[in-house]
Amino acid sequence: MDDIAASLAPTGTLRASINLGNPVLAGGTPDEPSGITVALAREIGRRLQVEVELLCFDAAKDSVAAIVDGRADLGFLAIDPGRPLSFTAPYVLIEGVYVVGEDSTIATADDVDGFGIRVGVKEGSAYDLHLTRTLQHAAIDRGPEGIDTYVERHLDVGAGIRQPMTEWVAAHPGHRVLEPAFMQIRQAVAVPQDRPDAAVAWLRALVDELLATGFVAQALEDAGQERGLAAVSER
């Protein structure tokens, strides 16, 4: 275990990047963050028998950068081939959805990829990376938040995570969520690609255990999220 701890927390403290920009995963403030990712970070540190330092960011792209440049040892991010990281299996599954105006002629998510359609996304988010690869005709407008970009730039479509997008629509009459979801976002624990295979295997086994024992589901519930967001254990 000493070798695993030295590999995953080389400074002697596990520095975990927390993305406060995803309300399903984290909440609170940089001084007092909370949520499933905070619970996971502390449990990983407990298993490694090291102190945990929580480094909070407002966007996934900044969390990725902190891991890549060595400021953080691990993070909690969507699995994506465009991110130069090693991932565990997913611990949470969430969905990416579109929002349009109530009077929009766009009827379903499949109708979004059309010429002349502009889609607002949060720059560097999992759905930005996904839509950049998959949209063939629609144009992507990037900003600090997908829904804000959609509103402020008078775009045709806004993209984001289902839970906050649904809440936003409920609070802003005149808009609707398009079905079905355009992607499943597989949230996993991520570490630098140069970590030893044994350390990554240990982390992957731990995530599977925390799913199988109900730790993840309970941590979601404790944070006010749905237990059903927990992924199925791969054990």
C-alpha positions as a Markdown table, in Angstrom:
| # | Residue | x | y | z |
|---|---|---|---|---|
| 1 | Met | 0.0 | 0.0 | 0.0 |
| 2 | Asp | 2.9 | 2.4 | 0.6 |
| 3 | Asp | 3.9 | 2.1 | -3.1 |
| 4 | Ile | 0.3 | 2.8 | -4.2 |
| 5 | Ala | 0.1 | 5.8 | -1.9 |
| 6 | Ala | 3.4 | 7.1 | -3.1 |
| 7 | Ser | 2.3 | 6.7 | -6.7 |
| 8 | Leu | -1.1 | 8.4 | -6.3 |
| 9 | Ala | -0.1 | 11.0 | -3.8 |
| 10 | Pro | 3.6 | 11.7 | -4.5 |
| 11 | Thr | 3.8 | 14.8 | -2.2 |
| 12 | Gly | 2.4 | 12.8 | 0.7 |
| 13 | Thr | -1.0 | 14.6 | 0.4 |
| 14 | Leu | -3.7 | 13.6 | -2.0 |
| 15 | Arg | -4.5 | 16.7 | -4.0 |
| 16 | Ala | -7.9 | 16.3 | -5.5 |
| 17 | Ser | -9.4 | 18.6 | -8.1 |
| 18 | Ile | -13.1 | 19.3 | -7.5 |
| 19 | Asn | -15.3 | 20.8 | -10.3 |
| 20 | Leu | -17.8 | 23.1 | -8.6 |
| 21 | Gly | -19.2 | 23.8 | -12.1 |
| 22 | Asn | -21.1 | 20.5 | -12.1 |
| 23 | Pro | -23.8 | 20.7 | -9.4 |
| 24 | Val | -24.5 | 17.0 | -9.6 |
| 25 | Leu | -21.0 | 16.2 | -8.5 |
| 26 | Ala | -20.1 | 19.1 | -6.2 |
| 27 | Gly | -21.6 | 22.0 | -4.3 |
| 28 | Gly | -20.8 | 24.5 | -1.6 |
| 29 | Thr | -17.9 | 26.9 | -1.8 |
| 30 | Pro | -14.2 | 26.6 | -2.5 |
| 31 | Asp | -13.6 | 26.8 | 1.3 |
| 32 | Glu | -16.3 | 24.3 | 2.1 |
| 33 | Pro | -17.1 | 22.1 | -0.9 |
| 34 | Ser | -19.5 | 19.2 | -0.6 |
| 35 | Gly | -21.0 | 16.4 | -2.8 |
| 36 | Ile | -20.2 | 13.0 | -4.2 |
| 37 | Thr | -16.7 | 13.9 | -5.5 |
| 38 | Val | -15.7 | 15.4 | -2.1 |
| 39 | Ala | -16.9 | 12.2 | -0.4 |
| 40 | Leu | -14.9 | 10.1 | -2.9 |
| 41 | Ala | -11.8 | 12.1 | -2.5 |
| 42 | Arg | -11.8 | 11.8 | 1.3 |
| 43 | Glu | -12.5 | 8.1 | 1.1 |
| 44 | Ile | -9.6 | 7.5 | -1.3 |
| 45 | Gly | -7.4 | 9.5 | 1.0 |
| 46 | Arg | -8.6 | 7.4 | 4.0 |
| 47 | Arg | -7.8 | 4.2 | 2.2 |
| 48 | Leu | -4.3 | 5.5 | 1.2 |
| 49 | Gln | -3.8 | 6.8 | 4.8 |
| 50 | Val | -2.8 | 10.3 | 3.5 |
| 51 | Glu | -4.2 | 13.8 | 4.1 |
| 52 | Val | -6.5 | 15.2 | 1.4 |
| 53 | Glu | -6.3 | 18.7 | -0.1 |
| 54 | Leu | -9.3 | 19.8 | -2.1 |
| 55 | Leu | -8.6 | 22.1 | -5.1 |
| 56 | Cys | -11.8 | 23.7 | -6.4 |
| 57 | Phe | -12.4 | 24.9 | -9.9 |
| 58 | Asp | -15.4 | 26.3 | -11.8 |
| 59 | Ala | -15.0 | 24.2 | -15.0 |
| 60 | Ala | -13.9 | 20.7 | -16.0 |
| 61 | Lys | -11.3 | 22.1 | -18.4 |
| 62 | Asp | -9.5 | 23.8 | -15.4 |
| 63 | Ser | -9.8 | 20.6 | -13.4 |
| 64 | Val | -8.2 | 18.7 | -16.3 |
| 65 | Ala | -5.4 | 21.2 | -16.6 |
| 66 | Ala | -4.6 | 21.0 | -12.9 |
| 67 | Ile | -4.1 | 17.2 | -13.2 |
| 68 | Val | -2.1 | 17.4 | -16.4 |
| 69 | Asp | 0.3 | 20.1 | -15.2 |
| 70 | Gly | 0.9 | 18.4 | -11.8 |
| 71 | Arg | -1.0 | 20.7 | -9.5 |
| 72 | Ala | -3.5 | 17.9 | -8.7 |
| 73 | Asp | -3.1 | 14.2 | -8.3 |
| 74 | Leu | -6.6 | 13.1 | -9.3 |
| 75 | Gly | -9.9 | 14.5 | -10.3 |
| 76 | Phe | -13.5 | 13.5 | -11.1 |
| 77 | Leu | -14.2 | 13.9 | -14.8 |
| 78 | Ala | -16.2 | 12.6 | -17.7 |
| 79 | Ile | -14.4 | 9.8 | -19.6 |
| 80 | Asp | -13.4 | 11.3 | -22.9 |
| 81 | Pro | -10.7 | 10.3 | -25.5 |
| 82 | Gly | -9.7 | 13.9 | -25.8 |
| 83 | Arg | -8.5 | 14.1 | -22.2 |
| 84 | Pro | -4.9 | 12.8 | -21.7 |
| 85 | Leu | -5.8 | 11.0 | -18.5 |
| 86 | Ser | -6.2 | 7.4 | -17.1 |
| 87 | Phe | -9.8 | 6.7 | -15.9 |
| 88 | Thr | -11.5 | 4.3 | -13.7 |
| 89 | Ala | -14.9 | 2.8 | -14.6 |
| 90 | Pro | -17.7 | 5.4 | -14.2 |
| 91 | Tyr | -19.1 | 5.9 | -10.7 |
| 92 | Val | -22.0 | 8.2 | -11.9 |
| 93 | Leu | -23.9 | 8.4 | -15.1 |
| 94 | Ile | -25.6 | 11.7 | -16.1 |
| 95 | Glu | -27.1 | 13.0 | -19.3 |
| 96 | Gly | -26.4 | 15.8 | -21.7 |
| 97 | Val | -29.6 | 17.5 | -23.0 |
| 98 | Tyr | -30.6 | 20.4 | -25.2 |
| 99 | Val | -32.8 | 23.4 | -24.4 |
| 100 | Val | -34.7 | 25.4 | -27.0 |
| 101 | Gly | -37.3 | 28.1 | -27.0 |
| 102 | Glu | -40.9 | 27.0 | -26.7 |
| 103 | Asp | -41.7 | 28.2 | -30.2 |
| 104 | Ser | -38.6 | 26.6 | -31.8 |
| 105 | Thr | -39.2 | 24.4 | -34.8 |
| 106 | Ile | -36.6 | 22.0 | -33.5 |
| 107 | Ala | -38.6 | 19.1 | -32.2 |
| 108 | Thr | -36.1 | 16.5 | -31.0 |
| 109 | Ala | -32.4 | 16.2 | -30.1 |
| 110 | Asp | -31.9 | 14.5 | -33.5 |
| 111 | Asp | -33.0 | 17.7 | -35.3 |
| 112 | Val | -30.3 | 19.9 | -33.8 |
| 113 | Asp | -27.5 | 19.1 | -36.3 |
| 114 | Gly | -28.8 | 21.3 | -39.1 |
| 115 | Phe | -27.2 | 24.1 | -41.2 |
| 116 | Gly | -27.5 | 27.5 | -39.6 |
| 117 | Ile | -28.3 | 26.2 | -36.1 |
| 118 | Arg | -26.1 | 27.6 | -33.3 |
| 119 | Val | -25.6 | 25.6 | -30.1 |
| 120 | Gly | -24.3 | 27.1 | -26.8 |
| 121 | Val | -22.0 | 25.0 | -24.7 |
| 122 | Lys | -19.7 | 25.4 | -21.7 |
| 123 | Glu | -16.2 | 25.5 | -23.1 |
| 124 | Gly | -14.1 | 22.4 | -22.4 |
| 125 | Ser | -17.0 | 20.5 | -20.9 |
| 126 | Ala | -17.6 | 16.8 | -21.7 |
| 127 | Tyr | -20.5 | 17.8 | -23.9 |
| 128 | Asp | -18.4 | 20.4 | -25.7 |
| 129 | Leu | -15.9 | 17.7 | -26.6 |
| 130 | His | -18.6 | 15.3 | -27.6 |
| 131 | Leu | -20.5 | 17.7 | -29.8 |
| 132 | Thr | -17.3 | 19.0 | -31.4 |
| 133 | Arg | -16.8 | 15.4 | -32.7 |
| 134 | Thr | -20.4 | 14.6 | -33.6 |
| 135 | Leu | -22.1 | 17.7 | -34.9 |
| 136 | Gln | -21.6 | 17.9 | -38.7 |
| 137 | His | -23.6 | 20.9 | -39.6 |
| 138 | Ala | -24.6 | 22.9 | -36.6 |
| 139 | Ala | -22.2 | 25.5 | -35.2 |
| 140 | Ile | -20.9 | 25.5 | -31.6 |
| 141 | Asp | -20.7 | 28.7 | -29.6 |
| 142 | Arg | -18.5 | 28.3 | -26.4 |
| 143 | Gly | -18.8 | 30.3 | -23.2 |
| 144 | Pro | -18.5 | 30.1 | -19.4 |
| 145 | Glu | -21.9 | 28.3 | -19.2 |
| 146 | Gly | -23.9 | 26.7 | -22.0 |
| 147 | Ile | -27.3 | 28.0 | -20.9 |
| 148 | Asp | -25.9 | 31.5 | -20.4 |
| 149 | Thr | -24.3 | 31.5 | -23.8 |
| 150 | Tyr | -27.6 | 30.3 | -25.3 |
| 151 | Val | -29.5 | 33.2 | -23.7 |
| 152 | Glu | -26.9 | 36.0 | -24.1 |
| 153 | Arg | -26.1 | 35.3 | -27.7 |
| 154 | His | -29.7 | 34.6 | -28.7 |
| 155 | Leu | -28.7 | 31.1 | -30.0 |
| 156 | Asp | -31.0 | 28.4 | -31.3 |
| 157 | Val | -30.0 | 25.7 | -28.7 |
| 158 | Gly | -28.4 | 25.5 | -25.3 |
| 159 | Ala | -26.5 | 22.3 | -24.2 |
| 160 | Gly | -25.9 | 21.1 | -20.6 |
| 161 | Ile | -26.4 | 18.6 | -17.9 |
| 162 | Arg | -30.0 | 17.4 | -17.5 |
| 163 | Gln | -30.5 | 18.2 | -13.8 |
| 164 | Pro | -29.5 | 21.9 | -13.9 |
| 165 | Met | -31.0 | 22.4 | -17.4 |
| 166 | Thr | -34.3 | 21.0 | -16.2 |
| 167 | Glu | -34.3 | 23.3 | -13.2 |
| 168 | Trp | -33.5 | 26.3 | -15.4 |
| 169 | Val | -36.4 | 25.5 | -17.8 |
| 170 | Ala | -38.8 | 25.2 | -14.8 |
| 171 | Ala | -37.7 | 28.7 | -13.6 |
| 172 | His | -37.7 | 30.3 | -17.1 |
| 173 | Pro | -41.1 | 29.8 | -18.9 |
| 174 | Gly | -40.9 | 29.9 | -22.7 |
| 175 | His | -38.2 | 27.2 | -23.0 |
| 176 | Arg | -38.3 | 23.4 | -23.1 |
| 177 | Val | -35.9 | 20.4 | -22.9 |
| 178 | Leu | -35.5 | 18.4 | -26.0 |
| 179 | Glu | -35.7 | 14.6 | -25.8 |
| 180 | Pro | -34.0 | 12.2 | -26.0 |
| 181 | Ala | -30.7 | 13.1 | -24.2 |
| 182 | Phe | -27.9 | 13.6 | -26.8 |
| 183 | Met | -25.3 | 11.8 | -24.7 |
| 184 | Gln | -24.6 | 9.9 | -21.6 |
| 185 | Ile | -21.8 | 11.4 | -19.5 |
| 186 | Arg | -19.7 | 8.8 | -17.7 |
| 187 | Gln | -18.1 | 10.4 | -14.7 |
| 188 | Ala | -15.0 | 8.6 | -13.4 |
| 189 | Val | -11.9 | 9.1 | -11.3 |
| 190 | Ala | -9.0 | 10.4 | -13.4 |
| 191 | Val | -5.3 | 10.4 | -12.8 |
| 192 | Pro | -2.3 | 11.4 | -14.9 |
| 193 | Gln | -1.4 | 8.9 | -17.6 |
| 194 | Asp | 2.1 | 8.3 | -16.2 |
| 195 | Arg | 0.8 | 6.7 | -13.0 |
| 196 | Pro | 1.9 | 3.0 | -12.6 |
| 197 | Asp | -0.4 | 0.3 | -13.8 |
| 198 | Ala | -0.6 | -1.1 | -10.3 |
| 199 | Ala | -1.8 | 2.2 | -8.8 |
| 200 | Val | -4.4 | 2.7 | -11.5 |
| 201 | Ala | -5.6 | -0.9 | -11.0 |
| 202 | Trp | -6.0 | -0.3 | -7.3 |
| 203 | Leu | -8.0 | 2.8 | -7.9 |
| 204 | Arg | -10.2 | 1.1 | -10.4 |
| 205 | Ala | -10.9 | -1.8 | -7.9 |
| 206 | Leu | -11.7 | 0.7 | -5.2 |
| 207 | Val | -14.3 | 2.5 | -7.3 |
| 208 | Asp | -15.9 | -0.8 | -8.2 |
| 209 | Glu | -16.0 | -1.7 | -4.5 |
| 210 | Leu | -17.5 | 1.7 | -3.5 |
| 211 | Leu | -20.2 | 1.2 | -6.1 |
| 212 | Ala | -20.9 | -2.4 | -5.1 |
| 213 | Thr | -21.2 | -1.6 | -1.4 |
| 214 | Gly | -23.6 | 1.3 | -1.9 |
| 215 | Phe | -21.1 | 4.0 | -0.9 |
| 216 | Val | -21.6 | 6.0 | -4.1 |
| 217 | Ala | -25.4 | 5.8 | -3.9 |
| 218 | Gln | -25.4 | 6.9 | -0.3 |
| 219 | Ala | -23.0 | 9.7 | -0.9 |
| 220 | Leu | -25.3 | 10.9 | -3.8 |
| 221 | Glu | -28.3 | 10.8 | -1.5 |
| 222 | Asp | -26.4 | 12.7 | 1.3 |
| 223 | Ala | -25.7 | 15.4 | -1.2 |
| 224 | Gly | -29.3 | 15.7 | -2.3 |
| 225 | Gln | -28.9 | 13.9 | -5.6 |
| 226 | Glu | -30.7 | 10.8 | -6.9 |
| 227 | Arg | -29.2 | 7.4 | -5.8 |
| 228 | Gly | -30.1 | 6.1 | -9.2 |
| 229 | Leu | -27.3 | 8.2 | -10.8 |
| 230 | Ala | -24.8 | 5.7 | -9.4 |
| 231 | Ala | -23.3 | 3.6 | -12.1 |
| 232 | Val | -23.4 | -0.2 | -12.0 |
| 233 | Ser | -20.4 | -1.8 | -10.4 |
| 234 | Glu | -18.1 | -3.7 | -12.8 |
| 235 | Arg | -17.1 | -6.2 | -10.1 |
